[in-house]
């Protein structure tokens, strides 16, 4: 296994958390390497059903060291709430280390996110309002606060004051809000520092040593390829790279360390948030799929918003797998489609200048229309099947057709939300 990245091939919400939870049993380390609390991973195991937004998905395995890497937007309040929630439900305290270089999501980031989405109104980007875009803007403007800064009071006060200089001008003169003084934040930040102190460490050195010793490391991505700010449906993207290529950066490992990239995709399409979505369904057809999707329907783990749903998009998924450099694919939620007589698969986009099987830039996606191929349904429950050859012929035909379209082997098929509902081909 060595170093494996688990990433999304689509818009996010593909089922990465479940697969990380499954593969964590074979791992020594599970690493969150980018993103923040703006997306969640749903996990169902012997302890119950959990939605994780900040913690790595290896926290249910006591033998795993869970790492929050330097590429993560660290929301301390969410982290604290999740640890308390695990404890209250009988989950043993997980092994956890947070990079001393990870940067902190501050109250000002959430405030700016909310104010900007409100200002944009109908032109908003569908933000979760968790402060992610303002956080990454400050990070790359060199205004961010690292976890290690929380442990040095004088440096922290100086960094906060510098951050607020420009922010207060915008608050007063652009958003019509009251300015903020650095001292207002210090008591809360001291409290957060006390909570974080036992977890902060040099995770880069730890992972480098683990890699050189041949230990298994699992790198857990957030969201999916189509939400990447460089290659996705910009500007309807997140603010950090969602690609496996960034995993080594966000974790602190050399790029050649990653030997396997597992891309996760659903047997249909879904997404939360704004932006083009070519195979999208609406009305009763969408609601029928949404209600059956996942363990409790297709609703965002973080926002609770109904997910937009559509038929499997081979054009988008092929593109996502190529961006991720997928060495294999996990196809999740195959069981959800068991109610259909026929199952459409989007195999091309009809554009103004003809039909294409290539994923275009965002401006051209708006006018794209899906080209479908109809495949026979299997009209039965797959959730109890344990072996691939026990699947109905129509279900195997569906899996193999998708495999041929995306050009990457589908090594694993999921037929339900639990750990034991995973079929290895």
C-alpha positions in Angstrom: 0.0 0.0 0.0 2.8 2.4 0.9 1.5 6.0 0.2 -2.0 6.0 -1.3 -4.1 9.1 -2.1 -7.9 8.8 -2.0 -9.5 11.6 -4.0 -12.7 12.6 -5.7 -13.3 12.2 -9.5 -16.2 14.6 -9.6 -17.7 17.5 -7.6 -17.2 16.0 -4.2 -19.6 13.9 -2.1 -18.4 10.7 -3.9 -17.9 8.5 -0.8 -14.2 9.1 0.0 -14.8 9.1 3.7 -16.2 5.6 3.7 -13.3 4.2 1.6 -10.8 6.0 3.9 -12.4 4.4 6.9 -12.2 1.0 5.2 -8.6 1.3 4.1 -7.5 2.9 7.5 -7.4 -0.7 8.9 -4.4 -1.3 6.7 -2.7 2.0 7.4 -0.4 3.5 10.0 -1.3 7.1 9.2 -4.3 8.9 7.7 -3.6 12.4 6.6 -5.9 15.3 5.7 -3.9 17.4 3.4 -6.1 20.3 2.1 -9.5 22.0 2.5 -11.3 22.7 5.8 -14.7 22.2 7.4 -16.5 23.2 4.2 -17.1 19.6 3.2 -17.8 16.5 5.2 -17.3 12.8 5.0 -20.1 10.5 6.2 -19.0 7.3 7.8 -21.0 4.4 9.1 -19.3 1.7 11.3 -19.8 -0.2 14.5 -20.0 3.0 16.5 -22.8 4.4 14.4 -23.2 7.1 11.8 -20.8 10.1 11.8 -20.2 13.2 9.7 -16.6 14.4 9.9 -15.6 17.8 8.7 -12.2 18.4 10.2 -10.9 15.1 11.6 -9.3 12.6 9.3 -11.5 9.5 8.6 -9.0 7.2 10.3 -10.1 8.3 13.8 -12.2 5.2 14.3 -9.2 2.9 14.2 -7.2 3.1 17.4 -4.0 2.0 15.7 -4.0 4.9 13.2 -2.1 8.2 13.8 -4.4 10.8 12.3 -2.6 13.8 10.8 -3.9 17.3 9.9 -1.3 18.5 7.5 0.0 22.0 6.7 -2.2 22.4 3.7 -5.4 22.3 5.8 -7.6 25.2 6.8 -7.9 24.4 10.5 -11.2 25.3 12.2 -10.4 24.8 15.8 -14.0 25.1 17.0 -15.2 22.4 14.6 -12.2 20.1 15.5 -13.1 20.5 19.3 -16.8 19.7 18.7 -16.0 16.6 16.6 -13.6 15.2 19.3 -16.2 15.8 22.0 -18.9 14.2 19.8 -16.7 11.1 19.3 -16.1 10.8 23.0 -19.8 11.2 23.9 -20.6 8.3 21.6 -18.1 5.9 23.0 -15.3 6.2 20.4 -11.9 5.9 22.0 -9.8 9.1 21.9 -8.0 8.9 18.6 -4.3 9.5 18.0 -4.1 12.9 16.5 -1.3 15.3 15.4 -1.7 18.7 13.9 1.0 20.3 11.8 2.7 23.3 13.5 2.5 24.9 10.0 -1.2 24.4 9.5 -3.0 27.7 9.4 -6.1 28.8 11.5 -9.5 29.7 10.2 -10.3 32.9 12.2 -13.7 34.5 13.0 -12.9 37.3 10.4 -12.7 34.7 7.7 -16.2 33.4 8.4 -17.6 36.9 8.7 -16.1 38.0 5.4 -17.5 34.8 3.7 -21.0 35.6 5.0 -20.8 39.3 4.1 -19.6 38.6 0.6 -22.1 35.9 -0.2 -24.9 38.3 1.0 -23.5 41.1 -1.1 -23.4 38.9 -4.2 -27.0 37.7 -3.7 -28.2 35.7 -6.7 -24.6 35.8 -8.2 -23.1 34.1 -5.2 -20.9 31.0 -5.6 -22.8 28.7 -3.2 -20.3 29.1 -0.4 -20.7 27.0 2.8 -19.8 30.2 4.6 -17.2 28.4 6.6 -14.6 31.1 5.8 -12.6 29.0 3.3 -12.0 31.5 0.5 -11.1 34.4 2.8 -8.8 32.0 4.7 -6.9 30.9 1.6 -6.8 34.6 0.4 -5.0 35.6 3.6 -2.7 32.5 3.4 -1.4 33.5 0.0 -1.3 37.2 1.0 1.0 36.0 3.8 -1.4 37.2 6.5 -2.3 33.8 7.9 -1.9 32.6 11.5 -0.1 29.2 11.9 -0.9 26.8 14.6 2.5 27.4 16.1 1.8 31.2 16.3 -0.9 30.4 18.9 1.8 29.3 21.3 3.7 32.6 21.1 1.6 35.4 22.6 3.7 38.4 21.4 4.1 37.1 17.8 0.4 36.2 17.7 -0.7 39.7 18.8 1.6 41.2 16.1 0.3 38.9 13.4 -3.4 39.5 14.3 -2.8 43.3 14.3 -1.2 43.2 10.8 -4.1 41.0 9.5 -6.7 43.4 10.8 -5.2 46.6 9.3 -6.6 45.9 5.9 -9.6 44.0 7.1 -10.9 46.9 9.1 -10.8 49.2 6.2 -13.0 46.8 4.2 -15.3 46.2 7.1 -16.0 49.9 7.7 -16.0 51.3 4.2 -17.1 48.4 2.0 -19.4 46.3 4.2 -20.5 49.0 6.7 -19.4 47.0 9.8 -17.7 48.0 13.0 -13.9 47.6 13.1 -12.2 44.9 15.2 -9.4 45.3 17.7 -6.7 42.6 18.0 -7.2 42.5 21.8 -10.8 41.4 21.3 -9.6 38.0 20.0 -6.8 37.3 22.4 -8.8 35.5 25.2 -10.5 33.2 22.7 -7.2 32.5 20.9 -5.4 31.7 24.2 -8.2 29.3 25.0 -7.8 27.6 21.6 -4.0 27.5 22.1 -4.5 25.6 25.3 -6.7 23.1 23.6 -4.4 22.7 20.6 -1.0 22.5 22.4 -1.0 18.8 23.1 -1.7 18.0 19.4 0.7 20.4 17.6 3.9 18.9 16.2 6.2 18.5 13.2 4.0 16.3 11.1 6.3 16.6 8.1 9.2 15.1 9.8 7.0 12.3 11.2 5.6 11.4 7.8 8.9 11.6 6.1 10.3 9.1 8.6 7.2 6.9 8.2 7.6 6.9 4.4 11.3 6.0 4.6 10.4 3.1 7.0 7.9 1.8 4.5 4.8 2.4 6.6 1.4 2.6 5.0 0.2 6.2 4.7 -3.3 7.2 3.4 -3.8 10.7 2.1 -7.4 11.8 2.3 -8.6 14.4 -0.2 -11.6 16.7 0.2 -14.1 17.5 -2.5 -13.3 16.4 -6.1 -11.4 17.2 -9.2 -14.1 19.4 -10.7 -13.9 21.7 -7.7 -10.1 22.3 -8.2 -9.5 26.1 -8.7 -7.1 25.5 -11.6 -8.8 22.6 -13.5 -12.3 22.6 -12.3 -15.5 24.6 -13.0 -14.0 27.9 -12.0 -15.2 30.1 -10.4 -17.6 27.5 -8.8 -14.7 25.8 -7.1 -13.1 25.6 -3.7 -10.0 27.5 -2.8 -7.4 24.8 -2.4 -6.2 22.1 -4.9 -8.4 19.0 -4.7 -6.0 17.0 -6.8 -3.7 14.1 -5.8 -0.8 16.1 -7.3 -1.2 18.5 -4.3 -1.4 15.7 -1.7 2.4 15.5 -1.3 2.6 19.2 -0.8 -0.3 19.4 1.7 1.0 16.4 3.6 4.8 17.2 3.4 5.9 14.2 1.4 8.0 14.0 -1.9 5.8 13.8 -5.0 7.3 10.4 -6.0 6.1 8.9 -2.7 2.6 8.5 -3.9 2.4 5.1 -5.5 -1.4 4.7 -5.8 -4.2 7.1 -6.5 -7.7 5.8 -5.8 -10.4 8.0 -7.4 -13.9 7.7 -6.0 -17.0 8.3 -8.1 -20.7 7.5 -7.6 -22.7 5.3 -9.9 -24.7 8.5 -10.7 -23.8 12.2 -10.3 -24.3 14.5 -7.4 -23.1 17.9 -6.1 -23.7 20.6 -3.6 -23.4 24.2 -4.6 -23.6 26.3 -7.7 -22.1 25.9 -11.2 -22.7 24.0 -14.4 -23.9 20.4 -14.1 -24.6 18.9 -17.5 -26.4 15.7 -16.6 -28.5 17.3 -13.9 -32.1 16.1 -13.3 -34.9 18.1 -11.9 -38.5 17.7 -10.6 -39.9 14.3 -9.6 -37.1 12.4 -11.5 -34.4 14.1 -9.4 -36.3 13.7 -6.2 -36.7 10.0 -6.7 -33.0 9.6 -7.1 -32.2 12.0 -4.3 -34.4 10.2 -1.8 -32.8 6.9 -2.5 -29.2 8.1 -2.5 -26.8 7.2 0.2 -27.9 6.2 3.7 -30.4 9.0 4.2 -30.7 10.6 0.8 -28.6 13.1 -1.1 -28.2 16.0 1.3 -25.0 17.9 2.0 -23.0 16.7 5.0 -21.9 20.2 5.9 -24.8 22.3 4.7 -27.8 20.0 4.8 -28.8 21.3 1.4 -30.4 18.9 -1.0 -27.7 17.8 -3.4 -28.2 18.3 -7.1 -28.3 14.9 -8.8 -28.0 13.6 -12.3 -27.1 10.5 -14.3 -23.5 9.3 -14.4 -21.4 11.7 -16.4 -18.6 9.8 -18.2 -17.2 12.9 -19.8 -16.7 14.7 -16.5 -15.5 11.5 -14.7 -13.0 10.6 -17.4 -11.6 14.1 -17.1 -11.6 14.0 -13.3 -9.8 10.6 -13.3 -7.1 11.9 -15.7 -6.6 15.0 -13.6 -6.2 12.9 -10.5 -3.9 10.4 -12.2 -6.1 7.6 -11.0 -4.6 4.2 -10.9 -7.9 2.6 -9.9 -11.5 3.7 -9.3 -14.0 3.0 -6.6 -17.6 3.1 -7.8 -20.0 3.8 -4.9 -23.8 3.7 -4.5 -24.4 1.1 -7.2 -27.3 -0.2 -5.1 -29.2 3.1 -5.3 -30.0 2.5 -9.0 -31.9 -0.7 -8.4 -35.3 0.9 -8.9 -34.8 1.8 -12.6 -35.9 -0.2 -15.7 -33.3 1.7 -17.8 -30.3 3.7 -16.7 -29.0 6.7 -18.8 -25.3 7.3 -18.9 -24.0 10.6 -20.3 -21.3 9.8 -22.9 -21.0 13.1 -24.6 -21.9 16.8 -24.7 -23.8 18.4 -27.5 -22.2 21.8 -28.1 -22.9 24.5 -30.7 -20.2 23.1 -32.9 -21.1 19.4 -32.5 -20.8 16.6 -30.1 -17.7 16.2 -27.9 -16.5 13.7 -25.4 -14.0 16.2 -23.9 -14.7 18.3 -20.8 -14.8 21.9 -21.9 -14.1 25.2 -20.0 -16.8 26.6 -17.7 -18.1 29.2 -20.1 -18.9 26.5 -22.7 -20.5 24.1 -20.2 -23.4 26.4 -19.7 -24.8 25.6 -23.2 -23.8 21.9 -23.2 -26.5 19.3 -23.4 -26.0 15.7 -22.4 -25.9 12.8 -24.9 -27.2 9.7 -23.2 -26.8 5.9 -23.8 -29.5 3.8 -22.2 -28.4 0.7 -20.3 -30.7 -2.0 -18.9 -31.5 -1.8 -15.1 -31.4 -4.8 -12.8 -34.5 -4.1 -10.8 -33.3 -5.8 -7.5 -31.6 -5.1 -4.2 -27.8 -5.4 -4.4 -27.0 -4.4 -0.8 -26.4 -8.0 0.5 -24.1 -9.1 -2.3 -20.5 -9.8 -1.3 -18.8 -11.0 -4.5 -18.7 -9.3 -8.0 -19.8 -12.4 -9.9 -22.9 -12.6 -7.8 -24.1 -9.2 -9.1 -26.9 -9.4 -11.8 -25.6 -9.4 -15.3 -27.1 -6.0 -15.9 -25.3 -4.5 -12.9 -22.0 -6.0 -14.1 -22.6 -4.6 -17.6 -23.2 -1.2 -16.1 -19.9 -1.3 -14.1 -18.0 -2.5 -17.1 -19.5 0.0 -19.5 -18.5 2.8 -17.1 -15.0 1.3 -16.8 -14.6 1.3 -20.6 -15.8 4.9 -20.8 -13.5 6.4 -18.2 -10.5 4.3 -19.1 -9.5 3.3 -15.6 -10.1 0.0 -13.9 -12.9 -0.1 -11.4 -11.3 -2.2 -8.7 -14.0 -1.7 -6.0 -17.7 -1.5 -6.0 -19.8 -0.3 -3.1 -23.4 -1.5 -2.6 -24.3 0.2 0.6 -23.0 2.7 3.3 -21.4 0.1 5.7 -17.8 -1.1 5.7 -18.9 -4.7 4.9 -20.8 -3.5 1.7 -17.7 -3.2 -0.4 -16.9 -5.6 -3.2 -13.4 -6.1 -4.5 -13.2 -7.2 -8.1 
